[in-house]
Amino acid sequence: MLKKVAEAVSRFDLLKDAKRITVALSGGADSMALLYALTALKDELNIEKIDAAHFNHKIRGDEALRDQNFALSKCEKLGIELHLGSADVPSYAAENHLSVELAARELRYRFFDSLNTDAIATAHTASDNIETVLFNLTRGTALAGLCGIPPKRGKYIRPLILCSREDVENYCAVNGISFVTDSTNLCDDYTRNKIRHSVVPVLKSINGSVETAVSRMTVSIREDEDFINGIVSEKYSELYSDGKLSVVDFKEFHTAIAKRLIAKYCFASGVEADSFHINQIYGICINGGKTSLSGNRSAFVKDGFLEIAYTDRQPEKVSFKVEITQSNSNLFEKNKKVHNLLLKNILDCDKIVGKLVLRHRTAGDTVRLKNKNCTKTLKKLFCEYKIPLAERDAWPVLCDDCGVVWIYKIGVAERCAADENSNRIYKINVDRF
C-alpha cells in the first residue's frame, strides 16, 4: 500500500509546496491507515510536520464520543497534534433544509478550511471512487460525474486514491493498526452503502481489479473534461456580458460546448439546472422562446441574448404544522382492521436509526416505501403523487440517520413501518395552512 500512496503523491503532484500535512482523522480504517502511511513515508515525501483533525458530527451519541476519544488516544500515542471540532449536524440540517449527509459534509469541511495547514489529506480510496462514479451514473450524470473523486482539489489531497479498501484493511492487519467502525456504514438505506454492499461485489466477481480499472477510466475522463472546459471558459468570456449570454452563433457550436455554456451561465446566475432544463434552454437558444426554471425564474432569448429572470407570478405560499406523538402500539390487535391511510402516518419507534429529524426534501433523497418493490427518488414520487410543483420545497419529510422514513401524503419507508411486532409507535399528524 505504501508504494501506491507514494505513486499517487508523485503522479498527481499532491504535495507541491506542502510541508505541513493535516490528516482528516475519523478513526475508521481508511483514515487510520492514511495517518500511519504518511508517518511511515514522512522522510521519503519530505514532509516536515504531520498533524490530524477530528470532527464530531453529534449524530451517533456515545458512539461519536467513542470515536473522538479513540482519535485522541491514538494521536497522543503517536505524538501527533490533534485538532478537534464539533457541531450539531442534525439541528443544522433541519434549520437549513439539508440532508444529514450534506449538512455533515458542509460543517466538516468548514472546520477543515479553518485550519492553518498546507494540505489536508482525506482518506478517500479507489473503492470510494468507484462508488462515487456508480452513484453519479444512477442519477444520469454527464461526463463530469464520471470523473470520480479528484486526487487533488485546492488544499485537499487524497493519497489513498489508488488504494482499494482491501489494500487498507490488509495494511491495518499486517501492521496491527486498530480502528473504530461507524455503525451507519453498515446501513443499506444510504444509497452509497447499497452500492458498496450489493453492486460493487458483483462487479468484482466479473473483474477482480475493477477499482483499478475505474481509476484509470476516471483519470482519462478527467483529462478530456479539463480540455473541453478550457474551450468553454474561453468561449464564455467572449459571449458573456452584463448578465446575458450571446447565443447568436449557437447553431454553429457543437452541442457539447453549447450545453456547457448554458450550464455555466445557469450556475453563475444562481440557478440549479439539471439536464432537462439545460436541454429546454438549449432549445430556446436555437429556436427562440421562453422556459420555466426552478426558484420562480424563467429563461428567455431576446435580441440574440439568453437571459434568466424572476417571473412576475408569485406561487401561493403553503406551510405545515407537524405533530409527532409516541404511544404503545395496539394497532394490530386480533380482528382489528387498520386503515391504510393511518399506516401511512405511523412509524415503529424501535426501527428508527439515531435521531428523527423533520425537514424538507433535498437533492438526491430516496426512499423504499412500504409494499413497494423499488427505491425511488422523492423527485419522482412527487411527480407520481401529483404534488403541486410550487409546494414541493415546503413538503414535510422525516428522516433518521439512515435517510428518509416518511413523506407527507406519500407514506413511510419499508424499514420503519409499524407491524404486528411493533411495541412503540410514532403517530404523525399534519395540519396544512
N, C-alpha and C positions, 0 to 999 in steps of 0.2 A: 504493500500500500504506500510506503514511503516513496518508492520510485514514481508512482502515479501522482502523488502530491507534488514532488519536485518537477515532474514533467508538466503538470498544469501551471505551476508558477512560471516556468520558463516559456511554455508555448503561448500563454495568454498575458505574459508580462504583468503578473499580478502584483509584484512588489516594487514596481517602478516608483522611485522617490519615496518609498515607505520603509521606515526603520523601526517604528513602534507599531505593533500589531495588537489589536484587541479582539479576542475570540468571543463570539456570542455564545455563551455557555448556558444551555438549558439543563444540563446534567444527564441528558439522554446519550445513547451510544454514539451517535454521529458527532455531537459536539465534544464529548469526552475524547473520542479518537482524534478529532481535529486538534484539540489542545495538546495532547501527548505527541502527536506527529510533528506539529510545528516546533514544540520544545526540542524534540529529537533532531530536527533539521535546522535549528536556530543558527548554528555557526555556518553550515553549508549555504544557507539562504541569506546570510549577512543581516540577520535580524538583530537589532540592538536590544529591544525590550518586548516581552510578551506579557500582556495582562488580559483580564477577562471581564465580561459584563453579563449579569443575570437579571432578567426581568420577570417579576411575579405578576401574573395577569389577574390574580384573585378570582379565578374561575373554579378551581378544584379544591378550595378549602385547605384542609390539613395536608392533602397530597401536594399542593403547590408549596406549602411551607416546608414540607419534607424535601422537595427539590431544591429550594433555596438553601436550606441548611446543608444539604449534600454538596452543593457547589461551593459553599463557604469552607467546608471541611477539606475538600479536595484541593482548593486553591491554597489554603493555609499549609497543607502538607507539602505542596509543590513550591511554596514560597512565591506564589503569584498573586498580585494585587487583584481584588475583585470589586467591580463597581456594581452596586445594587440599585435597581429601580422597581417601581411597582405602580399599579393603577387598578381601579375597579372597572375592569373591562365590561362586564355585563351592564352596569349602570350607564357607562359611556355609550355602549351600543344602543341601549333603549332611548337615551336622550337625543342621540344623533341619527336615529333610524338606520342603523347599520347592522349587518350580521355580526355575530360574536367573533367570527374568524377575521372579518375585515377590520373590526374595531381593535382586536388584539394586535393585528399587524400594524395598524396605524400608530397605536400608542407605543408599541415595542420599538418601531423604527424612529419615533420621535425621541425616545430615550437614547437610542444608539447615536442619533445625529447630534445629541448634546455633548457627547464625549470628546475629549481632547486627544485625538489619536490620528495616526497617518492612514490607517486602514482598519476596517472591521471585517474579520473573517467569519463568515457564516458557514454552517455545516451542510449545505446543500450538496447532494451526491448525484451520481449518474442515475440512480434509482428515482430520486426526486424529479430529475429532469424528464425521464420518460413518463412519469405520472402527470407532470405538467403538460407535456405535449398531448397525451391522450385525453386529458381533461379539456384542453382547448379544442381538440378535434371533435369531441362530442358536442361542443357548442357551435360548431360550424365556423371555425376560425379562418381567417385569411392567412397569408404567408407569415405574418409577424408572430402569430400564435404557435407556429411550428418551429420557431427559433429556440423555444425552450427557455431555460434559465441562463441568463448571460453569465459567463465566468467572472466578469467584472462590470460593475455599474457604479460609477463615481468612486467613492472610497470603500465600497463594499466588494469584497473578493470571495471567491468560492474555491479554495484549494482542494476540496474533495470532489470536484465536479467530474473527474474521470474515474472515481472510485464507486463501485456498487455498494449497496447495503451489505452484501455478503462479504465484501472486502473489509468493511468496517467491523462487522461482527467477528471476523477471523482475527483481525488486528487486536481487538479488545481481548479476545480469548487467549491468544498467544502471549500477550503482554500483561495479562492479569488486570486489565483495566475495568473497574466496576462502574456501573451507571444505573440510573433510575429509568423507569418506564412510565410514560404519560398514558393513563388509562383511556383517554379519549382516542388514542391512536388505535385502540382495539375495537372501536365502534364503527360498524359498517355504514352507519347512516351519514357519515361525512362522505361526500362524493369521492374525495381523494382516497379515502381508506377503502372504498369499494373497488376502485381501480387497483389499489395496491394488493388487496387480498384476493380479488376474483379475476381481474383481467390480466395483470402482468404475469402471474404464474402460467396462464395458458400460452401467452406469447413466448415465455422462456422454455416451454415444452417444445415449441417449434424451433426456436433458436436460443440456445443457452447463453449466447452473448448479445442478446437483444439490446441490453442497456448500452453496450459499447457501440452497437450499430446505430442506435438512435442518437447517441452523442456525436458520431461522425456526421449524421444527417443534419443535426441542428447547426453544427459549425458551418457546413456547406450552405444551408439555407440562410444563415445569418449573414454570410458574405454577400449572397445575392440581394438580400433585403437592404443591406447597407448601401450597395451600389445603386439600387432603384431609388432609395430615399435621398441619396445625394442628388440625383437628377430632379426629383420632386422639389427639394429645397431650393434649387436654383430657379426652377420654373415659378415656384410660389413667390419668390422675392420679386420676380418680374411682373407677375399678374395681380398681386395683392396691393390695394391702395385704398386708404380711407375707409376701412371696414368692409370693403367689397372685393370680390374676386372676378376678374375678367374671364369670360367664358367664350369669347368670340371665336377663338381658334380650337375649341374643344373637339370639334369634329375631326380635326387632324391628329389629335393625340391618341395614343394607344389607351384603351380603357384602363389598363393597369396604372397608368400615370394620371389620367383624368380622375379616377375614383380616389386615388391617394390625395390628390389636390383637394378634393371635396372633403375628405376625412380630416385633413389638416386644417381646412377652413372652419369646419364644424367645431373641432377641438379648440381652436383659437377663439371661437365665438361662444364657448362655454356650453355647447350643445352635445349631449350624448346621442350619437348616431350609429345604429347598427347597420348591417349590410343591407337590410330592407330600405332604410331611409337613404343610405348612400345611393342605392340604385334608383330610388324615386327622384332624388335630387339630380342625378346624372341625366335622367330622362328630361327634366325641365331645362337642364343646361343645353341639351341638344334641340329640343322641340319648343322650349318656352313654357310658361305656365307657373303654377304655384303648388306647393305640397305642405301638408301639416307636419310639424315636428313635436317632440315632447316639450314639456315646460311651457305650454301655451305659446309656442312660437311657430313660425312658418318660414319656409324658404321660397324665394321667388326670383325670377330673372327679369331685369329691367334695363333696357338700353345696353345690352351686352354684358351686364354685370350680375353676378349671383350675390344676393343679399339674404340675411337672416334677421327677422324682426319679430317682436311680440305682436300677437294678433289683438284686435280690438275686443273680441269676445272673451269675457272672463267666465271660466267654468264655475258652476254652482259649488259652493263650499259645503262639505259634509264632515261631521265629526261623530265619534262613537264613544260611549261610556261602557267599559268592560268591567264586570264584576266576577271575581273567581272565589268560590266558596268550597271549603273542604268538608267532606262528611263521610261516614261509614257507608259502604255500599250494600244496598238491599234491593238493587235493581233486578237481579236475576233470581228472585225467589221463585219457588216452584209454582208453575201455572200462571206466572205473571208475565204479561206481554209488554215488551219495551218498544216504544215508538222510535222509528229510525231517526226522526228529527232530534229526539232527545239524545240519542247516542252520538250525534254529530257534535254535541257540545259537552261531552264528558270524557275525562282523561283518567287513566289509572295513575294515582299518585306514585306508586312504587315503581312505575316504569319510567318515570322522569329521570333523566341523567343530569345531575348538577342542579343549576338554578333555572327556574322558569322565568322567562322574560317576555314582556308584551312589547311589540314593536310593529313597524310597517314592513312591507316587502323590501327586499334588496336584490340587486342583480345576482343571478346565479342560484337563488333559493330553489330548492327542490323538495319534494315530499312523496312518499309512497302512502296513499290513502288506504284506509281500511277497505277490504273486499275488492281492491283493485290489483291488477297483476303487473303493474309497472310503476316506475318512478317518473314523475313529471315535474317540469318547472312551474313555478307559480304563475309565470307569464302565460304559459299555455293553459293552465287551469282557469285563469281569469277570463281568457277568451272563450273557453268551452262553457263556463258557467255564466257567460254574458255579463260579467261585472262591468258597469259603465267605465269607460276609459278615464274620465275625469275624476273618478273616485278611487282608482286602484292604489294610488300612492298613500291614501288615508286608510286603507282597508286593514282591520286588525289582524295581526298574526302573532301567535305564541310560539316560542322556541325554547329549547333547552340547550345544554352544551353540545348535543349531537345534531342539532338542526331544528327544522320546523316540526311542530307537533299538532298545530291546529290553525285553520284558516276560517274566518267568519263565513257562514253560509255554504262552505265547501266541505268541511269535515275534519277528522282527526287522522293523525299518522297511524298506520297499522301497528307500529311498535309500541304505541302508548294508549291504544284503545282499551276501554274497560270491557271485561267479560265476566263470566260466572265465577272466576277465581279472584276477582278484584276485592280487596278488603277496604281500601280507602280510595275515594274518587274526588276529582275536582269537577265542580259544575260551573259552566261558563254561561253568563247571561250578558246580553248586549243590548243597549239602548242606542238608538240612532237619532241624531239631531240635525 
